[in-house]
Amino acid sequence: MEGWNQRAPPRHIFGNTWYVGTCGLTALLVTSDHGHVLLDGATEAAGPLIEANIRALGFDPKDVKYLLNSHEHYDHAAGLAYLQGVTNAPLLARGPAVATLRSGKSGRDDPQQLEPHSAFPPVPRVEAIDDGGTVHVGPLALTAHATPGHTPGGTSWTWRSCEGARCLDMAYTDSTSAISDHEYRYREHPTMLAAFQRGLDTIAALPCDIQIAPHPLAADLFARLQNTPGKPLVDAGACGRYARTGRANLEKRLGDEASGLKP
């Protein structure tokens, strides 16, 4: 995919939050004097690129205390095994994602299980975190929010970043696209569908001054970092719009399924 394995220059987002991902896939470093937290690992090829970006900012990967994940797909989890090797940090994930991350293979509860290249390197050390659980590293506090639907273990993360006396709510909102392989139908999985809809409600209600998504273009992140007119970096309504777009796409998908259209 375009830009997935192409190194992007690391960028300062706000306060102690940094973009260390590729041109097409987000990875975030949240830093403190007591250690750091790294969110997402992108593809297998991108793992070393993320490491290089962390070093380019002047941070030591060995100071990363925890790895976090948005969801258990190749394009956001395949680099995590490599990054665990260079950081020695445990990966925290919600329960539905743990087995997939440990094995590198999803089950039939994943809408995209049968997609090509769905497998990824297993992550040796994965620990479970509950919905609403908070990861603490010194002054850092990142909270997990269950937002399944794109995958069973989909998770959004929130935290506060400060510049001097100005503190903002950061929201890393998981993917909300209702896409699948050729067999999966959301209408045949009512429990997953209900969880998907609750997750969209959760995203809409998150504390959200700066919204970031696993695919940076899904939230116009680069344009916002460049102060593009009409695309402010700080936008308290961004999570609500992101959730509404996800809901509209889900409704279209359900309509397509009802009409007998194939995924």
N, C-alpha and C positions, 0 to 999 in steps of 0.2 A: 504494500500500500504506500501511497505517496508520503514521503517524509518520515515513515515509521523508523527507519534505520539510519536516518541522516542526522548527524549531530547538530543541534542548535546551540548558539551561544547561551551560556547560563545568564539568567536575568533576575534582577531584584524586582519583586512584586510589591511588597509592603512590609515594613518592620523587619521581622526575623523570618520572613517567608520568601523563598527563592525558587525559581523555575530551573530545574536541572535536567529536563527531559529532552526529547528529540523534536524535530520539526513537526512531527505528526502525532506524538504521544506525550502526555503529561507525566512528569515526575516532579515532586515537590520536596524541598528540604526545609524543615522548620528547625531553627537553631537556637541554642542557648549556651551559656557558659558551663552548664552541667551535662551537656550532650545534646544530640540532635535526633530528630525523627524524619524518616524518609518514607514518602507516600508513593507507591507504585514502582514497578520495575520495567515497564514497557516490554519489548520483545527480547528474545535471547541475545540477538546481536546488539541491542541497545544497552545491555547491562554495563559493558565497559565504557560506553559513551557517557552514561550517567555518572559512573565513578570519576571519569575524567572531568566532567563538569563540576562535581563536588570539589575536586582538588583545585580546579581553576579558580574557584571562589575563595580559596585559601583555607578550606575546611578539610579535616582528616576523616576519611570514611570510617576509621576505627572509632571515632567519637559518635557514630550513629548508634543509638541505644535500642531503637525499635524500627522495624519495617512494618508498614501498613499497606493495605490493598483495597482498591475500589471494587473490583470483581475478578472472578477466577476465570479469565480468558487469556489466551496466548498473548494478545497485544498489550496486556497490562500486568501479567504475572510471569511471563517466560524469563524475564531478566532477574527475578527475585532470587533464584538459587545462586546465581553468580554474585549478586549483591550481598546475600547472606554470607557467602564465602569471604568477601573482602571486609565486611563489617563485623561479622560474628554476632549479629543482632538477631533476636527472635522475630518471626513474622507473626503479627496478631491479626486474626480474622474472625468473623462471626462463624458460629457453628456450622451452618450449611455449606460453607466454603472450605472448611478445614480438610476434609478427606480429599477433595479435588486438588487442593494445593499440595498436599503431602504426596499424592500419587501422580500428579500431572495429567490426570484424565478425569473428565466429567462424566456424570451419569445421565440417564434419560430425563432427569428433572431439569437439565439445562436445555433451554430451547435450541441451542446451537451445537448440541453434542456431535452431530454427524457432519458438521462442516469440515472441509479439508484443513489440515494444519491446526486442529483444535488442541492437540496434546502439547505439553510444554515440560521443561525439566522440573522434576519434583523438588519441592523445597523441604529440606530435612527437618527443620525445626519450626513447627507451626503451633501456636497456642491460641486458644479460643478466647474471644472477648464478647461479652453480652451486648445486645442492643442497649444503648444508653451508657455503656461502659466508657470509662475515661482513662486514657494513657497519660501517665505523669512522668516527666523528666525535668527535675528541678522546677523552674517556674512554668514549664510547658504543660498544657492540659488539652488534649485532643479527644473529642467525644465521638463515639461510633453511633450512627443512626441507620437502622435497618431500612434499606430501600431496594428490595429485591424486585425481580421482574425481567430485567435483561439477563440476569443469572439468579439462582437461588440465594447466593451469598452476597448479593450487591449491597454495598455499604457506602454511605456518605459520611464525611468527617467535618467537624467544625472546631474552630479554635479562635483565640484572640491574638492579634499581632499589634504591636505598639511602636510608634515613632515619637519619642518624647512622651508628652502627656496625651497624645492622640492615639486611641486604641480603636481598632475596627474588628468586626466579626468576619472571619474568613470561612467560606463554605466550599468544600470540595464535593461537588454533587455528582453522584455516580451516573453512568449512562442510563438513559430512559428509553432507548429505541426498542420497539417490539418486533424484533427480527428473529428468524429461526432457520433451521435446516428444512428440508423438504417434507419432513414427517410431522413436526410438532405443530399442534393447534392450541392456542391459548384457551379456546372455548372448551376444550376437553380436559382442562386442568383448572377447575374453579378455585381451588385453594391458592394456587400460584397467581391466578388472575386477581383475586381479592387482595393478596399481599402486594401485588404490583400497584393496585389502585391506592392502597394505604400508603405505600412508599412515595407515590406522587404527592399525596397530601402532606407527608412528612417533609419532603423537599420544599414545598411551597411555604411551609411554616418555619423553616430554619432561620436562625439569626444569620443575616446575609448582607454584609456591606460590600464584600468582594467575592464574586462567584467564580469558581474555576471548575472545569470539567475534564474528564480523562482524555478527551480529544480536544486539544486547545481551540481548534476552529469552531467547535460546537458552542463555545462561549465567547468567540471573537477575542480571545485573550491577547494575541499579539497586537491586534489593532488597538485594543484598549491600553496596552502598555506603551504604545507609541503616541498616545493622546490624540487619536484620530477623532476629528469632529463628529459629534453625535454618538460616540462610543466611549462613555466615561468608564474609568476603571472602578470607581466607587459607585455602586448602583443598588440601592436597597430593594429594588423591584426585580432584580435579575433572577433570583431563585423562583419567584412566582411565575415569571414568564417561561422559564425553563420547564417547570412542572406542567404548565398549560400546554406547551408544545408537545411534551411527552404524552399527555393525556389525549391530545388530538390525534397523535400518531397511533396510540393504542386503539382508540375508537375506530380509526380507519382500518387498522389491522383486523379488528373484530368484525367490521362490516365486510371486509374482503373474505374472511373465513365463512361468514354466513351466506355469501354469494357463491361459495364454492371455488373461489380463486385459490390457486396453489401459491405457497410462500415463494 
